[in-house]
Amino acid sequence: MSSRLFQEIREKHGLVYTVYSFAHQFTGVGMFGVYAGCVKEKVGDVVTLIRAELEKVVKDGITQVELDRGKGQIKGGLLLGLEDTNSRMSRIAKSELVMGEYQTIDQAIEKINVVTLAQTQQIAEQIFTQPGLLSVVGQFDDAGELAALVI
């Protein structure tokens, strides 16, 4: 709820029920996505605002406060994942499959701690300037309604 997307699109504009970003990492590839739930009539406005927020990150970067908050969230999730066996085993398997080696919690936290603003800016420029893919679920009578939204 403290994210830029949530604050801008839900709180400031009231256009969505929920909005969040997510990432999935795989060996050699990954995926970054944004999910937003809204009424059909607001899809165009929501997509425009999502694009604008991603462009702001590319242009201006994030703040140290945002970076610190993100690091804290990732570390907290990592530690909470130690509370159930399935999460622990999934973390170990991902570590082996994605990085090719087992990574202890301390090693993972250390890697998180050393991430810099410059690195986040470099990654934002690399990811958010790539062509995107738009997937919309809902009742649209005409695919042409969505043509202008393609990222």
VEXDREN-2710 file (C-alpha; in Angstrom, 1 decimal):
% VEXDREN-2710
k/r/px/py/pz
1/MET/0.0/0.0/0.0
2/SER/3.0/2.3/0.2
3/SER/4.1/1.7/-3.3
4/ARG/4.2/4.4/-6.0
5/LEU/1.6/2.6/-8.1
6/PHE/-0.8/2.1/-5.2
7/GLN/-0.5/5.7/-4.0
8/GLU/-0.8/7.3/-7.5
9/ILE/-3.4/5.1/-9.1
10/ARG/-5.6/4.0/-6.2
11/GLU/-5.2/6.6/-3.6
12/LYS/-4.7/9.8/-5.7
13/HIS/-6.9/8.9/-8.7
14/GLY/-9.2/6.2/-7.2
15/LEU/-9.1/4.2/-10.5
16/VAL/-8.4/0.7/-9.3
17/TYR/-9.4/-1.8/-6.7
18/THR/-5.8/-2.9/-6.4
19/VAL/-2.5/-2.4/-8.2
20/TYR/0.9/-3.9/-7.6
21/SER/4.1/-5.0/-9.4
22/PHE/5.7/-8.3/-9.2
23/ALA/8.8/-10.1/-10.6
24/HIS/9.6/-13.7/-11.3
25/GLN/13.2/-15.0/-11.9
26/PHE/14.1/-18.0/-13.9
27/THR/17.4/-19.3/-15.1
28/GLY/18.6/-16.8/-17.7
29/VAL/15.3/-15.0/-18.0
30/GLY/12.8/-13.3/-15.8
31/MET/9.5/-11.4/-15.9
32/PHE/8.4/-8.1/-14.4
33/GLY/4.7/-7.3/-14.4
34/VAL/2.1/-4.9/-13.1
35/TYR/-1.4/-6.1/-12.1
36/ALA/-4.3/-3.7/-11.8
37/GLY/-8.0/-4.5/-11.2
38/CYS/-10.4/-1.8/-12.4
39/VAL/-13.6/-1.3/-14.3
40/LYS/-13.6/-1.6/-18.0
41/GLU/-14.0/2.1/-18.7
42/LYS/-10.9/3.0/-16.8
43/VAL/-8.4/0.6/-18.4
44/GLY/-6.9/3.2/-20.7
45/ASP/-6.4/5.7/-17.8
46/VAL/-4.9/3.0/-15.6
47/VAL/-2.4/1.8/-18.3
48/THR/-1.4/5.4/-19.0
49/LEU/-0.7/6.0/-15.3
50/ILE/1.3/2.8/-15.0
51/ARG/3.4/3.8/-17.9
52/ALA/3.9/7.2/-16.5
53/GLU/5.1/5.8/-13.1
54/LEU/7.6/3.4/-14.8
55/GLU/8.9/6.3/-17.0
56/LYS/9.4/8.4/-13.8
57/VAL/11.6/5.6/-12.4
58/VAL/13.6/5.5/-15.6
59/LYS/14.0/9.3/-15.8
60/ASP/14.4/10.2/-12.1
61/GLY/15.3/6.9/-10.3
62/ILE/14.1/6.0/-6.9
63/THR/14.9/7.6/-3.6
64/GLN/17.2/6.2/-0.9
65/VAL/14.1/5.9/1.4
66/GLU/12.3/3.8/-1.3
67/LEU/15.4/1.6/-1.7
68/ASP/15.7/1.1/2.0
69/ARG/12.0/0.3/2.3
70/GLY/12.3/-2.2/-0.6
71/LYS/15.3/-3.9/0.9
72/GLY/13.5/-4.2/4.2
73/GLN/10.5/-5.7/2.6
74/ILE/12.5/-8.3/0.7
75/LYS/14.6/-9.2/3.8
76/GLY/11.4/-9.5/5.9
77/GLY/9.8/-11.8/3.3
78/LEU/12.9/-13.9/3.2
79/LEU/12.9/-14.3/7.0
80/LEU/9.1/-14.9/7.2
81/GLY/9.7/-17.6/4.6
82/LEU/11.7/-19.6/7.1
83/GLU/8.6/-20.2/9.2
84/ASP/7.2/-22.9/7.0
85/THR/8.9/-26.0/5.5
86/ASN/7.4/-25.5/2.0
87/SER/8.8/-21.9/1.7
88/ARG/12.2/-23.0/3.0
89/MET/12.5/-25.8/0.5
90/SER/11.2/-23.6/-2.4
91/ARG/13.9/-21.0/-1.5
92/ILE/16.6/-23.6/-1.5
93/ALA/15.5/-25.1/-4.8
94/LYS/15.3/-21.6/-6.5
95/SER/18.7/-20.8/-5.2
96/GLU/20.1/-24.0/-6.7
97/LEU/18.2/-23.6/-10.0
98/VAL/18.6/-19.9/-10.6
99/MET/22.0/-19.2/-9.1
100/GLY/23.5/-22.6/-9.4
101/GLU/24.4/-22.8/-5.7
102/TYR/22.8/-22.9/-2.3
103/GLN/22.7/-19.5/-0.7
104/THR/22.4/-19.1/3.1
105/ILE/20.0/-16.5/4.5
106/ASP/23.0/-14.4/5.7
107/GLN/24.5/-14.5/2.1
108/ALA/21.2/-13.5/0.6
109/ILE/20.7/-10.6/3.1
110/GLU/24.3/-9.4/2.4
111/LYS/23.5/-9.3/-1.3
112/ILE/20.4/-7.3/-0.7
113/ASN/22.3/-4.9/1.6
114/VAL/24.9/-4.0/-1.0
115/VAL/22.4/-3.0/-3.7
116/THR/22.9/0.7/-4.7
117/LEU/20.7/3.4/-6.1
118/ALA/22.9/3.4/-9.2
119/GLN/22.2/-0.3/-9.7
120/THR/18.5/0.1/-9.4
121/GLN/18.6/2.9/-12.0
122/GLN/20.6/0.8/-14.4
123/ILE/18.1/-2.1/-14.0
124/ALA/15.1/0.2/-14.4
125/GLU/16.5/1.6/-17.6
126/GLN/17.2/-1.9/-18.9
127/ILE/13.8/-3.3/-18.0
128/PHE/11.3/-0.5/-18.3
129/THR/12.4/0.7/-21.7
130/GLN/11.8/-2.7/-23.3
131/PRO/8.7/-3.4/-25.4
132/GLY/5.9/-4.7/-23.1
133/LEU/3.0/-7.0/-23.4
134/LEU/-0.5/-6.1/-22.3
135/SER/-2.9/-8.7/-21.2
136/VAL/-6.5/-7.7/-20.4
137/VAL/-9.2/-9.9/-18.9
138/GLY/-12.8/-8.7/-19.3
139/GLN/-15.7/-8.2/-21.6
140/PHE/-14.6/-6.1/-24.5
141/ASP/-16.8/-6.2/-27.5
142/ASP/-14.1/-5.1/-29.9
143/ALA/-10.4/-5.8/-29.8
144/GLY/-9.9/-2.3/-31.3
145/GLU/-10.9/-0.9/-27.9
146/LEU/-7.6/-2.2/-26.6
147/ALA/-5.4/-1.4/-29.6
148/ALA/-4.3/2.0/-28.3
149/LEU/-3.2/0.5/-25.0
150/VAL/-0.5/-1.8/-26.4
151/ILE/2.7/-1.0/-24.6
END
